[in-house]
Amino acid sequence: MVTLIIIGIYAILAIGMNMHWGDTGLLNFAHAGFFAVGAYTSAILTTPVGDAGLLASRTVGFDFPIVVGMIAAPITAGLFGLLLGITSIRLDGDYLAIVTLAGAETARLIISNEAWLTSGVQTLNNIPRPLDESLPAVLPYDVFYFGLVLLVLLGSYALFRHFANAPFGRVLHAIREDEDVPKALGKDTAWFKLKSFALGAALAGLAGSLWAHYVYAIQPTMFLSNLTFSIWAMVIIGGAGSYFGAVAGAVIVTGIRQITRFLPGDIPLGNELPYLRLIIIGVLLIAVLYYRPHGMFGDKERSLAGMSGGGN
């Protein structure tokens, strides 16, 4: 059940990334930063002031109800995404990737250094769990939390599919294929990209809140940049532009990562499992890119656009 909960949270992250890359064509490498902002916002708002460990003490804590943290997390992450987008949204390709990666690392370094607020590099613990002591004894907590994550996942999937199929989404698709076309039709493409950036970041922040309240304790090393690249692998394998593909990619990649954790260490190459896990995901990514360049469930519109423009 723990694996299913983690898959569900990562699938929510992948849906947000799919809006950035699959729908809008934004090369965003800041997803781990949005995830961290959401997790820490929710944790800070729902925990009291307390000792952070041997080296520092938190002097800020609000002890608000959990629902306040879960509402504030996507708002704060969305605002961070909006701020990062304002400074970088007019950049293209590699330049946007570099700036967003730097933004995510800046957020993580701020979290690591501001111990009075976040506990710094130490663990921010005792994060409350929703209904932890109120559930009937016959209902295991992990089953309840999986139901909560699944509810958020299904709601996010339905909402972002609606965005993609609405006029707003059609403008995003036009920006993805050729930004000059919607510009020629009078669309403010920078504003549309900003909205896309903020929505995807907000969803990542909500996923961060779910993560923080489930794992009970968080620290900055949970939000390294390699998390963003894992989410990218999910979207690419599933198919950029397909929300079903984003969820399927999250199931595949997270499933590989989690299932291999339960393999015994005394099997051949057992000590190399962390590296073999990455190799397996890398080989799968290469195979998908080679045999299905648009991913396992890449959207038909994008596939047709690629075919129509490709004489090579």
Number of C-alpha atoms within 10 A of each C-alpha: 11 13 14 18 21 21 26 27 24 28 31 30 33 33 30 31 34 30 29 28 21 27 27 25 23 23 21 23 25 27 32 29 31 34 31 31 32 34 29 24 25 33 32 22 22 24 21 17 16 17 15 21 14 7 11 17 17 20 15 17 17 13 17 15 14 21 13 14 27 25 16 20 32 30 22 21 30 27 18 24 30 22 16 20 25 15 12 18 22 13 15 12 11 11 14 20 18 16 20 24 20 17 23 28 19 14 19 25 14 15 21 18 14 14 20 18 20 28 28 24 20 19 16 26 19 16 22 20 17 18 12 11 9 7 12 10 8 6 9 10 18 14 14 15 21 21 14 15 23 19 13 19 22 12 13 18 20 13 11 20 17 13 17 22 11 12 11 14 20 16 23 27 23 18 23 18 17 12 18 13 14 18 15 9 8 9 15 12 20 16 13 17 24 20 19 28 29 27 24 27 34 29 30 34 38 31 30 33 28 28 23 27 23 20 14 15 16 25 21 22 13 13 23 15 19 12 18 24 15 19 28 25 22 32 35 28 30 30 29 29 31 27 30 21 26 37 25 22 28 30 21 18 25 24 16 15 19 16 11 15 13 8 11 11 12 8 9 9 10 13 12 10 18 12 10 14 17 15 12 14 20 13 11 16 18 14 14 18 16 11 10 14 17 22 26 22 21 24 19 12 11 20 14 11 11 14 11 9 8 8 6 4
